[in-house]
Amino acid sequence: MEVKTQLQVTKTVKITNKAGFHLRPMNQIVKVAETAQSDVTLIYKSCRADCKSSWDLLSLIGAEEGAELTLCAEGSDAAEIVDKIETLFLQKFGEDEFATSPAASV
């Protein structure tokens, strides 16, 4: 009989991209979260959203730059998936480089 250890990992993540939380970051989070075996949630104020559900994450749309969210995962790959999603936040979802590119000012 195989016994799997369930890990629970919680981290605070900060929205640092200028546009805040909107559809593009939401879709990136869903793509990453869907690869996980763990349950993954984001909490902002009183809203709790399943990171594998676009519908759930819609409740977080509008969280602005500087907002802090709680990222939680529970399952065998919790630490790994939290690190992957945290990286999306740290990399500003790849967005701010477009706002400062020369083509953006034309």
C-alpha positions as CSV (number, residue, x, y, z in Angstrom):
1,M,0.0,0.0,0.0
2,E,1.3,3.4,-1.0
3,V,0.9,6.3,1.4
4,K,1.2,9.8,0.0
5,T,2.1,12.7,2.2
6,Q,-0.1,15.7,1.9
7,L,1.8,19.0,2.2
8,Q,0.2,22.4,2.9
9,V,2.1,25.4,1.8
10,T,1.0,29.1,2.1
11,K,2.7,32.2,0.8
12,T,1.9,35.8,0.4
13,V,2.3,37.1,-3.1
14,K,2.1,40.7,-4.3
15,I,0.8,42.0,-7.5
16,T,3.6,44.1,-9.0
17,N,2.6,44.4,-12.6
18,K,1.1,47.9,-13.4
19,A,-2.1,46.5,-14.9
20,G,-3.0,44.6,-11.7
21,F,-4.9,41.3,-11.8
22,H,-6.8,40.8,-15.0
23,L,-7.6,38.1,-17.6
24,R,-4.0,37.5,-18.9
25,P,-2.5,36.8,-15.4
26,M,-5.6,34.8,-14.5
27,N,-5.2,32.6,-17.5
28,Q,-1.5,32.0,-16.8
29,I,-2.3,31.0,-13.2
30,V,-5.0,28.5,-14.4
31,K,-2.5,27.0,-16.9
32,V,0.1,26.4,-14.2
33,A,-2.4,25.3,-11.5
34,E,-4.0,22.7,-13.8
35,T,-0.7,20.9,-14.0
36,A,-0.8,20.3,-10.2
37,Q,-2.1,17.4,-8.3
38,S,-2.6,19.7,-5.3
39,D,-5.6,21.9,-4.6
40,V,-4.5,25.5,-5.1
41,T,-6.3,28.6,-4.0
42,L,-5.7,32.4,-4.0
43,I,-7.3,34.6,-1.3
44,Y,-7.8,38.3,-1.6
45,K,-9.8,40.2,1.0
46,S,-12.9,38.0,1.5
47,C,-12.7,36.2,-1.8
48,R,-11.3,32.7,-2.0
49,A,-10.7,31.3,-5.5
50,D,-9.7,27.9,-6.9
51,C,-6.7,28.5,-9.1
52,K,-7.8,25.8,-11.5
53,S,-11.0,27.6,-12.2
54,S,-11.2,30.7,-14.4
55,W,-14.7,31.3,-13.0
56,D,-13.4,31.4,-9.5
57,L,-10.5,33.6,-10.3
58,L,-12.8,36.2,-11.9
59,S,-13.7,37.2,-8.4
60,L,-10.1,38.6,-8.0
61,I,-10.2,40.7,-11.1
62,G,-9.5,44.3,-10.2
63,A,-6.9,43.6,-7.5
64,E,-4.5,46.5,-8.2
65,E,-0.8,46.8,-8.3
66,G,0.5,46.5,-4.7
67,A,-2.3,44.2,-3.5
68,E,-1.2,41.2,-1.4
69,L,-2.9,37.9,-1.9
70,T,-2.5,34.6,0.0
71,L,-1.5,31.6,-2.1
72,C,-2.3,28.2,-0.6
73,A,-1.8,24.7,-1.9
74,E,-2.5,21.4,-0.3
75,G,-1.3,18.1,-1.8
76,S,1.7,16.1,-2.7
77,D,3.2,18.8,-5.0
78,A,2.1,21.8,-3.0
79,A,5.6,23.4,-2.6
80,E,6.4,23.0,-6.3
81,I,3.1,24.5,-7.5
82,V,3.3,27.4,-5.0
83,D,6.8,28.2,-6.3
84,K,5.7,28.1,-9.9
85,I,2.7,30.4,-9.3
86,E,4.8,32.7,-7.1
87,T,7.3,33.0,-10.0
88,L,4.5,34.3,-12.3
89,F,3.8,37.1,-9.7
90,L,7.5,37.9,-9.3
91,Q,8.0,38.1,-13.1
92,K,5.0,40.4,-13.3
93,F,3.2,37.9,-15.6
94,G,5.6,39.0,-18.3
95,E,3.7,42.3,-18.8
96,D,5.6,45.3,-17.7
97,E,8.3,45.0,-20.4
98,F,5.5,45.8,-23.0
99,A,4.6,48.9,-21.1
100,T,8.2,50.3,-21.3
101,S,9.2,49.0,-24.8
102,P,9.9,51.7,-27.5
103,A,7.1,50.4,-29.6
104,A,4.6,51.1,-26.8
105,S,5.4,54.8,-26.8
106,V,4.7,55.2,-30.6
